[in-house]
């Protein structure tokens, strides 16, 4: 694998039941990135994941885009398998995931740190350590007393669905910035958008 390769994992759950839910926004973002680079997802022979490969521009960094074919809470295994197969350092792994603690329609970038109660991140950190990059896609807190575990598995509201394509595009832009300019520069651009 080229030394300029990045592994971009979009977190989510498999199947039609979960496709349009808040917890699957990571899948939506890597789908957008695959469309941008003109790549199709295929089942990987050595990992429980679907993988698409491409470059953001001719001569640009290689992106290995991936979606686990298992459930969110067991994301660590597929990520570890792909890291080993492609020989990519954890510092060049970008995990795209839903974030309750960020308001809907906002994207934030982070390097390393804890899992914040996110079971997908917890499992990945157990498998490869915590030194990977995160693209945190804001879904906001549930209204009233709704259980967060139920909230993340529900579809976006009609108002949210109207703005979802912009949010997904913003998160995909953030991945590209991370790859092209590094964490600090990408944070300055993404976090200055005021969302």
N, CA, C and O of each residue as an XYZ file, in Angstrom:
780
protein
N       0.845     -1.187      0.000
C       0.000      0.000      0.000
C       0.886      1.244      0.000
O       1.930      1.283      0.650
N       0.443      2.260     -0.747
C       1.193      3.515     -0.810
C       1.285      4.153      0.567
O       0.349      4.075      1.363
N       2.435      4.792      0.844
C       2.639      5.388      2.161
C       1.735      6.593      2.405
O       1.618      7.065      3.535
N       1.088      7.097      1.328
C       0.198      8.243      1.492
C      -1.244      7.811      1.759
O      -2.148      8.645      1.738
N      -1.470      6.519      2.009
C      -2.831      6.013      2.170
C      -3.432      6.406      3.520
O      -2.735      6.485      4.533
N      -4.734      6.648      3.505
C      -5.535      6.928      4.698
C      -6.694      5.949      4.734
O      -7.298      5.650      3.704
N      -7.002      5.451      5.923
C      -8.164      4.590      6.114
C      -9.277      5.431      6.728
O      -9.116      5.981      7.817
N     -10.404      5.530      6.030
C     -11.538      6.326      6.492
C     -12.710      5.381      6.766
O     -13.277      4.794      5.844
N     -13.058      5.245      8.033
C     -14.111      4.330      8.462
C     -15.368      5.129      8.783
O     -15.334      6.035      9.616
N     -16.462      4.802      8.135
C     -17.752      5.401      8.487
C     -18.515      4.441      9.380
O     -18.814      3.319      8.969
N     -18.837      4.867     10.603
C     -19.523      3.974     11.537
C     -21.025      3.928     11.262
O     -21.628      4.894     10.796
N     -21.600      2.774     11.566
C     -23.030      2.575     11.386
C     -23.384      1.128     11.638
O     -22.537      0.320     12.019
N     -24.654      0.811     11.419
C     -25.155     -0.551     11.555
C     -25.604     -1.064     10.196
O     -26.008     -0.274      9.342
N     -25.540     -2.378      9.980
C     -25.890     -2.930      8.665
C     -27.398     -3.070      8.476
O     -28.155     -3.154      9.442
N     -27.812     -3.093      7.224
C     -29.191     -3.417      6.883
C     -30.101     -2.215      6.692
O     -29.821     -1.112      7.163
N     -31.199     -2.461      5.988
C     -32.163     -1.408      5.660
C     -32.790     -0.777      6.892
O     -33.114      0.411      6.884
N     -32.961     -1.553      7.943
C     -33.611     -1.044      9.153
C     -32.875      0.165      9.730
O     -33.503      1.059     10.297
N     -31.557      0.196      9.591
C     -30.745      1.248     10.205
C     -30.233      2.292      9.202
O     -29.658      3.303      9.606
N     -30.433      2.059      7.923
C     -29.791      2.868      6.880
C     -29.987      4.372      7.058
O     -29.045      5.143      6.874
N     -31.203      4.796      7.416
C     -31.514      6.231      7.485
C     -31.468      6.795      8.911
O     -31.945      7.902      9.156
N     -30.893      6.032      9.850
C     -30.895      6.482     11.242
C     -29.707      7.385     11.552
O     -28.725      7.433     10.811
N     -29.826      8.100     12.668
C     -28.759      9.025     13.092
C     -27.431      8.293     13.316
O     -26.361      8.821     13.014
N     -27.516      7.082     13.845
C     -26.299      6.314     14.149
C     -25.520      5.962     12.878
O     -24.341      5.615     12.951
N     -26.174      6.049     11.713
C     -25.539      5.636     10.462
C     -25.016      6.804      9.637
O     -24.704      6.640      8.458
N     -24.918      7.972     10.242
C     -24.432      9.120      9.477
C     -22.991      8.899      8.994
O     -22.600      9.446      7.963
N     -22.208      8.115      9.716
C     -20.852      7.792      9.262
C     -20.865      7.045      7.934
O     -20.044      7.321      7.060
N     -21.792      6.101      7.777
C     -21.939      5.399      6.503
C     -22.280      6.379      5.390
O     -21.751      6.291      4.281
N     -23.181      7.323      5.705
C     -23.604      8.305      4.698
C     -22.425      9.131      4.208
O     -22.333      9.445      3.021
N     -21.527      9.484      5.115
C     -20.381     10.320      4.752
C     -19.401      9.547      3.864
O     -18.907     10.097      2.880
N     -19.112      8.293      4.191
C     -18.184      7.548      3.331
C     -18.840      7.207      1.992
O     -18.138      7.061      0.991
N     -20.160      7.077      1.953
C     -20.857      6.923      0.670
C     -20.638      8.161     -0.193
O     -20.384      8.051     -1.392
N     -20.739      9.341      0.420
C     -20.502     10.597     -0.292
C     -19.066     10.654     -0.812
O     -18.834     11.041     -1.958
N     -18.107     10.272      0.023
C     -16.703     10.286     -0.396
C     -16.457      9.301     -1.541
O     -15.710      9.607     -2.470
N     -17.078      8.129     -1.480
C     -16.923      7.151     -2.557
C     -17.473      7.708     -3.867
O     -16.875      7.511     -4.925
N     -18.607      8.403     -3.801
C     -19.179      9.014     -5.002
C     -18.218     10.070     -5.568
O     -18.055     10.182     -6.783
N     -17.590     10.836     -4.680
C     -16.667     11.886     -5.132
C     -15.448     11.323     -5.847
O     -14.964     11.917     -6.811
N     -14.947     10.179     -5.382
C     -13.748      9.608     -6.008
C     -14.086      8.577     -7.084
O     -13.191      7.985     -7.687
N     -15.387      8.366     -7.322
C     -15.813      7.443     -8.365
C     -15.527      5.991     -8.056
O     -15.195      5.217     -8.954
N     -15.653      5.610     -6.785
C     -15.352      4.238     -6.368
C     -16.615      3.530     -5.880
O     -17.548      4.170     -5.395
N     -16.635      2.218     -6.011
C     -17.753      1.403     -5.544
C     -17.291      0.512     -4.388
O     -16.151      0.048     -4.362
N     -18.198      0.283     -3.432
C     -17.871     -0.582     -2.299
C     -17.971     -2.044     -2.701
O     -18.901     -2.467     -3.388
N     -16.971     -2.805     -2.242
C     -16.951     -4.248     -2.466
C     -16.598     -4.940     -1.155
O     -15.881     -4.394     -0.316
N     -17.114     -6.142     -1.000
C     -16.798     -6.920      0.200
C     -15.301     -7.214      0.221
O     -14.732     -7.670     -0.771
N     -14.666     -6.945      1.374
C     -13.230     -7.147      1.481
C     -12.947     -8.611      1.819
O     -13.647     -9.195      2.647
N     -11.913     -9.222      1.181
C     -11.660    -10.650      1.414
C     -11.089    -10.974      2.791
O     -11.206    -12.111      3.248
N     -10.472     -9.995      3.462
C      -9.811    -10.290      4.733
C     -10.408     -9.524      5.911
O      -9.870     -9.595      7.016
N     -11.503     -8.795      5.704
C     -12.097     -8.012      6.788
C     -13.614     -8.050      6.655
O     -14.147     -8.134      5.548
N     -14.299     -7.988      7.779
C     -15.758     -7.955      7.764
C     -16.197     -6.527      7.475
O     -16.738     -5.832      8.335
N     -15.943     -6.109      6.225
C     -16.211     -4.721      5.833
C     -16.386     -4.619      4.328
O     -15.935     -5.474      3.565
N     -17.051     -3.550      3.927
C     -17.117     -3.145      2.533
C     -16.075     -2.053      2.329
O     -15.948     -1.158      3.164
N     -15.334     -2.116      1.238
C     -14.229     -1.187      1.017
C     -14.309     -0.603     -0.393
O     -14.636     -1.301     -1.353
N     -14.004      0.691     -0.494
C     -13.862      1.376     -1.777
C     -12.552      2.158     -1.724
O     -12.200      2.711     -0.682
N     -11.832      2.207     -2.838
C     -10.537      2.889     -2.863
C     -10.490      3.911     -3.979
O     -11.022      3.685     -5.065
N      -9.843      5.046     -3.701
C      -9.699      6.061     -4.729
C      -8.853      7.217     -4.227
O      -8.366      7.205     -3.097
N      -8.687      8.210     -5.078
C      -7.922      9.415     -4.734
C      -8.820     10.630     -4.917
O      -9.654     10.672     -5.822
N      -8.637     11.623     -4.040
C      -9.466     12.815     -4.124
C      -9.141     13.636     -5.357
O      -9.978     14.406     -5.828
N      -7.920     13.479     -5.892
C      -7.486     14.157     -7.112
C      -6.314     13.375     -7.674
O      -5.664     12.631     -6.940
N      -6.026     13.527     -8.977
C      -4.875     12.801     -9.540
C      -3.597     13.138     -8.772
O      -3.260     14.306     -8.579
N      -2.900     12.100     -8.342
C      -1.675     12.288     -7.574
C      -1.900     12.610     -6.116
O      -0.945     12.758     -5.354
N      -3.170     12.721     -5.716
C      -3.498     13.019     -4.324
C      -3.394     11.782     -3.453
O      -3.144     10.684     -3.949
N      -3.589     11.964     -2.131
C      -3.500     10.831     -1.216
C      -4.545      9.756     -1.526
O      -5.650     10.051     -1.982
N      -4.170      8.523     -1.270
C      -5.073      7.388     -1.465
C      -6.039      7.298     -0.291
O      -5.629      7.381      0.867
N      -7.315      7.130     -0.595
C      -8.323      6.916      0.439
C      -8.820      5.482      0.371
O      -9.247      5.013     -0.684
N      -8.763      4.789      1.500
C      -9.400      3.486      1.645
C     -10.646      3.756      2.489
O     -10.550      3.982      3.695
N     -11.804      3.730      1.851
C     -13.076      4.018      2.521
C     -13.701      2.698      2.949
O     -13.703      1.729      2.190
N     -14.233      2.663      4.170
C     -14.737      1.388      4.671
C     -15.989      1.548      5.514
O     -16.174      2.546      6.211
N     -16.848      0.531      5.429
C     -18.029      0.395      6.280
C     -18.042     -1.039      6.801
O     -18.011     -1.989      6.019
N     -18.086     -1.189      8.101
C     -18.175     -2.528      8.682
C     -19.489     -3.176      8.259
O     -20.512     -2.503      8.132
N     -19.449     -4.486      8.042
C     -20.683     -5.211      7.754
C     -21.288     -5.789      9.031
O     -22.314     -6.468      8.987
N     -20.646     -5.516     10.170
C     -21.183     -5.905     11.464
C     -21.819     -4.707     12.151
O     -22.018     -3.658     11.539
N     -22.132     -4.874     13.417
C     -22.809     -3.808     14.153
C     -21.809     -2.817     14.748
O     -20.638     -3.127     14.967
N     -22.320     -1.625     14.997
C     -21.525     -0.501     15.515
C     -20.647     -0.917     16.693
O     -19.465     -0.575     16.735
N     -21.213     -1.646     17.644
C     -20.506     -1.970     18.887
C     -19.338     -2.923     18.684
O     -18.541     -3.134     19.598
N     -19.232     -3.508     17.474
C     -18.122     -4.423     17.184
C     -17.256     -3.877     16.039
O     -16.723     -4.644     15.237
N     -17.125     -2.560     15.972
C     -16.363     -1.924     14.893
C     -14.856     -2.167     14.997
O     -14.148     -2.084     13.994
N     -14.367     -2.463     16.184
C     -12.926     -2.608     16.390
C     -12.298     -3.709     15.562
O     -11.214     -3.524     15.010
N     -12.957     -4.844     15.465
C     -12.413     -5.970     14.692
C     -12.173     -5.620     13.238
O     -11.058     -5.785     12.743
N     -13.213     -5.131     12.528
C     -13.008     -4.758     11.124
C     -11.951     -3.665     10.944
O     -11.163     -3.730     10.000
N     -11.917     -2.673     11.820
C     -10.916     -1.613     11.704
C      -9.519     -2.197     11.872
O      -8.618     -1.883     11.094
N      -9.334     -3.033     12.870
C      -8.034     -3.669     13.105
C      -7.611     -4.521     11.910
O      -6.447     -4.499     11.508
N      -8.558     -5.272     11.344
C      -8.263     -6.107     10.180
C      -7.783     -5.250      9.001
O      -6.834     -5.618      8.309
N      -8.442     -4.113      8.777
C      -8.086     -3.252      7.651
C      -6.753     -2.539      7.883
O      -5.957     -2.386      6.957
N      -6.515     -2.106      9.118
C      -5.231     -1.484      9.459
C      -4.091     -2.452      9.161
O      -3.075     -2.070      8.579
N      -4.268     -3.706      9.565
C      -3.224     -4.702      9.339
C      -3.078     -5.028      7.853
O      -1.961     -5.109      7.340
N      -4.192     -5.214      7.168
C      -4.151     -5.604      5.755
C      -3.461     -4.537      4.902
O      -2.618     -4.855      4.064
N      -3.824     -3.272      5.121
C      -3.289     -2.189      4.301
C      -1.996     -1.587      4.864
O      -1.360     -0.764      4.207
N      -1.610     -1.993      6.072
C      -0.385     -1.481      6.674
C      -0.459      0.009      6.977
O       0.504      0.744      6.759
N      -1.593      0.441      7.473
C      -1.812      1.864      7.756
C      -1.662      2.117      9.257
O      -2.246      1.405     10.074
N      -0.881      3.127      9.610
C      -0.714      3.484     11.015
C      -2.017      4.040     11.582
O      -2.757      4.712     10.863
N      -2.314      3.774     12.864
C      -3.534      4.323     13.478
C      -3.639      5.843     13.362
O      -4.746      6.382     13.339
N      -2.505      6.541     13.291
C      -2.543      8.008     13.154
C      -3.083      8.443     11.796
O      -3.414      9.613     11.602
N      -3.173      7.492     10.847
C      -3.726      7.779      9.520
C      -5.091      7.119      9.332
O      -5.537      6.884      8.209
N      -5.738      6.828     10.452
C      -7.107      6.308     10.450
C      -8.045      7.446     10.841
O      -7.828      8.126     11.844
N      -9.083      7.645     10.042
C     -10.109      8.654     10.314
C     -11.425      7.928     10.524
O     -11.896      7.211      9.642
N     -12.017      8.117     11.701
C     -13.305      7.501     12.018
C     -14.382      8.582     11.959
O     -14.289      9.598     12.648
N     -15.392      8.360     11.143
C     -16.508      9.299     10.995
C     -17.691      8.733     11.772
O     -18.137      7.615     11.516
N     -18.196      9.521     12.727
C     -19.243      8.988     13.601
C     -20.230     10.066     14.047
O     -19.940     11.262     13.998
N     -21.394      9.611     14.480
C     -22.415     10.494     15.039
C     -21.978     10.964     16.419
O     -21.294     10.237     17.139
N     -22.373     12.181     16.788
C     -21.968     12.757     18.079
C     -23.150     13.469     18.730
O     -23.625     14.493     18.239
N     -23.614     12.906     19.843
C     -24.736     13.481     20.601
C     -24.397     14.849     21.195
O     -25.272     15.707     21.309
N     -23.151     15.054     21.570
C     -22.767     16.265     22.293
C     -22.475     17.457     21.383
O     -21.991     18.492     21.840
N     -22.769     17.305     20.101
C     -22.623     18.411     19.147
C     -23.973     18.612     18.480
O     -24.636     17.649     18.094
N     -24.376     19.874     18.348
C     -25.697     20.135     17.784
C     -25.770     19.669     16.340
O     -24.767     19.630     15.627
N     -26.988     19.315     15.924
C     -27.206     18.881     14.546
C     -26.730     19.969     13.586
O     -26.870     21.161     13.859
N     -26.174     19.545     12.477
C     -25.704     20.444     11.424
C     -24.321     21.011     11.712
O     -23.909     21.981     11.076
N     -23.598     20.421     12.660
C     -22.238     20.848     12.971
C     -21.281     19.678     12.837
O     -21.651     18.524     13.056
N     -20.044     19.994     12.472
C     -18.991     18.991     12.347
C     -17.802     19.473     13.154
O     -17.440     20.648     13.093
N     -17.188     18.568     13.914
C     -15.990     18.897     14.686
C     -14.945     17.814     14.459
O     -15.273     16.650     14.232
N     -13.687     18.217     14.525
C     -12.573     17.302     14.316
C     -11.787     17.127     15.606
O     -11.650     18.059     16.398
N     -11.274     15.925     15.801
C     -10.553     15.622     17.033
C      -9.487     14.583     16.744
O      -9.674     13.701     15.906
N      -8.377     14.691     17.436
C      -7.335     13.679     17.352
C      -7.186     12.983     18.687
O      -6.940     13.632     19.704
N      -7.333     11.663     18.697
C      -7.171     10.898     19.930
C      -8.234     11.199     20.967
O      -9.264     11.802     20.667
N      -7.966     10.767     22.204
C      -8.873     11.031     23.313
C      -9.774      9.859     23.636
O      -9.611      8.754     23.121
N     -10.736     10.138     24.512
C     -11.640      9.099     24.990
C     -12.760      8.819     24.009
O     -12.835      9.411     22.932
N     -13.632      7.898     24.407
C     -14.736      7.488     23.531
C     -16.042      8.209     23.854
O     -16.995      8.133     23.079
N     -16.099      8.913     24.999
C     -17.292      9.681     25.331
C     -18.568      8.858     25.418
O     -19.661      9.381     25.199
N     -18.439      7.577     25.736
C     -19.626      6.728     25.841
C     -20.099      6.157     24.510
O     -21.102      5.446     24.464
N     -19.388      6.462     23.429
C     -19.762      5.945     22.101
C     -19.191      4.535     21.970
O     -17.974      4.350     21.957
N     -20.074      3.543     21.873
C     -19.617      2.150     21.893
C     -18.781      1.762     20.676
O     -17.897      0.911     20.778
N     -19.052      2.375     19.534
C     -18.225      2.107     18.362
C     -16.797      2.571     18.571
O     -15.850      1.851     18.256
N     -16.642      3.791     19.109
C     -15.301      4.309     19.388
C     -14.610      3.492     20.472
O     -13.409      3.234     20.393
N     -15.365      3.091     21.475
C     -14.792      2.279     22.563
C     -14.170      1.004     21.995
O     -13.063      0.622     22.375
N     -14.891      0.351     21.086
C     -14.401     -0.911     20.540
C     -13.192     -0.687     19.635
O     -12.263     -1.496     19.635
N     -13.192      0.400     18.863
C     -12.052      0.703     18.000
C     -10.817      1.021     18.853
O      -9.720      0.545     18.560
N     -10.995      1.816     19.895
C      -9.872      2.168     20.765
C      -9.289      0.930     21.435
O      -8.076      0.842     21.626
N     -10.144     -0.026     21.793
C      -9.660     -1.278     22.385
C      -8.836     -2.074     21.384
O      -7.901     -2.782     21.758
N      -9.192     -1.950     20.102
C      -8.536     -2.762     19.072
C      -7.236     -2.149     18.552
O      -6.265     -2.869     18.323
N      -7.207     -0.807     18.361
C      -6.012     -0.194     17.727
C      -5.417      0.938     18.560
O      -4.482      1.599     18.108
N      -5.934      1.177     19.762
C      -5.491      2.325     20.543
C      -6.334      3.543     20.193
O      -7.187      3.479     19.308
N      -6.097      4.649     20.884
C      -6.964      5.818     20.749
C      -6.356      6.937     19.900
O      -6.887      8.048     19.884
N      -5.253      6.665     19.195
C      -4.536      7.735     18.493
C      -5.040      8.017     17.086
O      -4.316      8.608     16.285
N      -6.252      7.613     16.768
C      -6.810      7.875     15.449
C      -7.548      9.220     15.445
O      -7.822      9.799     16.497
N      -7.859      9.694     14.250
C      -8.575     10.966     14.079
C     -10.078     10.707     14.026
O     -10.526      9.642     13.601
N     -10.842     11.701     14.465
C     -12.298     11.553     14.456
C     -12.939     12.735     13.744
O     -12.568     13.887     13.967
N     -13.900     12.434     12.891
C     -14.792     13.443     12.323
C     -16.127     13.232     13.020
O     -16.832     12.254     12.773
N     -16.458     14.180     13.903
C     -17.624     14.064     14.777
C     -18.784     14.821     14.135
O     -18.757     16.047     14.025
N     -19.794     14.076     13.716
C     -20.924     14.661     12.995
C     -22.063     14.868     13.993
O     -22.602     13.906     14.540
N     -22.419     16.116     14.221
C     -23.396     16.444     15.251
C     -24.800     15.971     14.925
O     -25.328     16.253     13.849
N     -25.402     15.250     15.864
C     -26.810     14.855     15.727
C     -27.647     15.453     16.858
O     -28.869     15.309     16.860
N     -27.001     16.125     17.822
C     -27.731     16.754     18.920
C     -28.261     15.762     19.943
O     -28.240     14.548     19.737
N     -28.727     16.305     21.029
C     -29.286     15.492     22.118
C     -30.752     15.172     21.864
O     -31.444     15.945     21.202
N     -31.236     14.047     22.379
C     -32.661     13.721     22.184
C     -33.557     14.702     22.936
O     -33.163     15.236     23.973
N     -34.748     14.936     22.423
C     -35.673     15.841     23.101
C     -36.245     15.206     24.367
O     -36.393     13.988     24.458
N     -36.559     16.055     25.335
C     -37.205     15.577     26.563
C     -36.409     14.506     27.263
O     -35.200     14.627     27.457
N     -37.112     13.447     27.640
C     -36.483     12.352     28.389
C     -36.206     11.130     27.521
O     -35.985     10.034     28.036
N     -36.220     11.316     26.230
C     -35.979     10.184     25.336
C     -34.603      9.587     25.588
O     -33.616     10.306     25.741
N     -34.556      8.268     25.629
C     -33.310      7.540     25.851
C     -32.372      7.767     24.657
O     -32.765      7.547     23.512
N     -31.135      8.207     24.921
C     -30.194      8.411     23.807
C     -29.992      7.154     22.955
O     -29.793      7.253     21.744
N     -30.044      5.973     23.583
C     -29.858      4.729     22.831
C     -30.979      4.520     21.815
O     -30.748      3.968     20.738
N     -32.206      4.964     22.157
C     -33.314      4.887     21.202
C     -33.197      5.988     20.150
O     -33.459      5.765     18.968
N     -32.803      7.170     20.595
C     -32.722      8.336     19.716
C     -31.768      8.105     18.539
O     -32.097      8.431     17.399
N     -30.590      7.543     18.818
C     -29.605      7.372     17.745
C     -30.053      6.333     16.716
O     -29.570      6.335     15.584
N     -30.974      5.445     17.104
C     -31.444      4.407     16.186
C     -32.725      4.806     15.464
O     -33.327      3.987     14.770
N     -33.146      6.060     15.621
C     -34.322      6.566     14.917
C     -33.891      7.370     13.688
O     -32.797      7.935     13.658
N     -34.765      7.414     12.674
C     -34.446      8.234     11.500
C     -34.392      9.721     11.871
O     -34.962     10.142     12.877
N     -33.705     10.494     11.052
C     -33.686     11.940     11.231
C     -35.101     12.487     11.056
O     -35.905     11.923     10.313
N     -35.397     13.583     11.742
C     -36.696     14.233     11.590
C     -36.819     14.821     10.180
O     -35.830     14.908      9.453
N     -38.028     15.221      9.801
C     -38.223     15.770      8.453
C     -37.410     17.048      8.260
O     -36.840     17.258      7.189
N     -37.349     17.911      9.289
C     -36.537     19.125      9.184
C     -35.061     18.774      9.033
O     -34.356     19.373      8.222
N     -34.593     17.799      9.818
C     -33.189     17.386      9.732
C     -32.886     16.794      8.357
O     -31.822     17.039      7.790
N     -33.829     16.011      7.824
C     -33.605     15.389      6.512
C     -33.398     16.437      5.423
O     -32.643     16.216      4.476
N     -34.072     17.580      5.561
C     -33.899     18.653      4.578
C     -32.462     19.166      4.563
O     -31.936     19.527      3.511
N     -31.833     19.195      5.735
C     -30.465     19.720      5.853
C     -29.387     18.639      5.842
O     -28.196     18.947      5.816
N     -29.805     17.376      5.862
C     -28.853     16.271      5.970
C     -27.840     16.230      4.816
O     -26.663     15.973      5.071
N     -28.238     16.470      3.570
C     -27.236     16.437      2.496
C     -26.102     17.451      2.705
O     -24.950     17.172      2.373
N     -26.430     18.619      3.250
C     -25.403     19.627      3.510
C     -24.478     19.158      4.631
O     -23.261     19.317      4.540
N     -25.052     18.580      5.688
C     -24.249     18.074      6.803
C     -23.301     16.974      6.334
O     -22.124     16.965      6.695
N     -23.816     16.050      5.531
C     -22.993     14.952      5.014
C     -21.873     15.500      4.131
O     -20.731     15.048      4.220
N     -22.200     16.473      3.281
C     -21.178     17.086      2.426
C     -20.125     17.820      3.259
O     -18.933     17.753      2.958
N     -20.573     18.527      4.314
C     -19.621     19.221      5.193
C     -18.666     18.233      5.863
O     -17.469     18.497      5.975
N     -19.199     17.099      6.306
C     -18.356     16.089      6.957
C     -17.386     15.470      5.956
O     -16.234     15.204      6.295
N     -17.841     15.240      4.727
C     -16.947     14.715      3.693
C     -15.848     15.731      3.374
O     -14.688     15.361      3.194
N     -16.222     17.019      3.305
C     -15.218     18.071      3.112
C     -14.180     18.041      4.232
O     -12.986     18.214      3.986
N     -14.644     17.819      5.471
C     -13.750     17.789      6.627
C     -12.753     16.636      6.518
O     -11.582     16.796      6.865
N     -13.204     15.479      6.040
C     -12.289     14.348      5.820
C     -11.216     14.744      4.807
O     -10.028     14.507      5.028
N     -11.638     15.347      3.702
C     -10.676     15.743      2.678
C      -9.666     16.758      3.218
O      -8.477     16.677      2.910
N     -10.140     17.709      4.020
C      -9.232     18.686      4.625
C      -8.222     18.022      5.556
O      -7.041     18.367      5.542
N      -8.688     17.067      6.368
C      -7.786     16.339      7.263
C      -6.657     15.682      6.479
O      -5.489     15.762      6.859
N      -7.020     15.040      5.392
C      -6.049     14.316      4.578
C      -5.075     15.283      3.901
O      -3.875     15.021      3.826
N      -5.605     16.396      3.415
C      -4.780     17.324      2.630
C      -3.939     18.261      3.495
O      -2.818     18.610      3.125
N      -4.483     18.673      4.657
C      -3.840     19.758      5.402
C      -3.466     19.421      6.837
O      -2.803     20.221      7.499
N      -3.875     18.251      7.337
C      -3.554     17.889      8.713
C      -4.600     18.400      9.686
O      -5.461     19.206      9.333
N      -4.507     17.913     10.926
C      -5.547     18.171     11.921
C      -5.675     19.648     12.275
O      -6.783     20.185     12.250
N      -4.579     20.315     12.602
C      -4.666     21.695     13.099
C      -5.251     22.625     12.044
O      -6.167     23.395     12.335
N      -4.737     22.559     10.834
C      -5.262     23.417      9.763
C      -6.722     23.086      9.464
O      -7.542     23.984      9.277
N      -7.039     21.799      9.421
C      -8.422     21.399      9.129
C      -9.367     21.879     10.229
O     -10.471     22.340      9.939
N      -8.944     21.774     11.479
C      -9.778     22.278     12.585
C     -10.041     23.769     12.435
O     -11.165     24.227     12.643
N      -9.012     24.526     12.075
C      -9.190     25.976     11.943
C     -10.248     26.309     10.901
O     -11.051     27.222     11.092
N     -10.246     25.568      9.800
C     -11.225     25.817      8.746
C     -12.622     25.351      9.181
O     -13.591     26.108      9.111
N     -12.706     24.104      9.626
C     -14.022     23.513      9.939
C     -14.658     24.191     11.149
O     -15.852     24.490     11.130
N     -13.883     24.435     12.192
C     -14.439     24.997     13.422
C     -14.757     26.482     13.296
O     -15.513     27.025     14.101
N     -14.185     27.140     12.296
C     -14.463     28.575     12.109
C     -15.743     28.823     11.333
O     -16.152     29.970     11.147
N     -16.373     27.753     10.884
C     -17.603     27.916     10.104
C     -18.766     28.359     10.972
O     -19.819     28.734     10.457
N     -18.583     28.318     12.299
C     -19.608     28.839     13.204
C     -20.823     27.974     13.372
O     -21.832     28.424     13.916
N     -20.753     26.733     12.916
C     -21.898     25.833     13.086
C     -21.662     24.959     14.292
O     -22.503     24.123     14.622
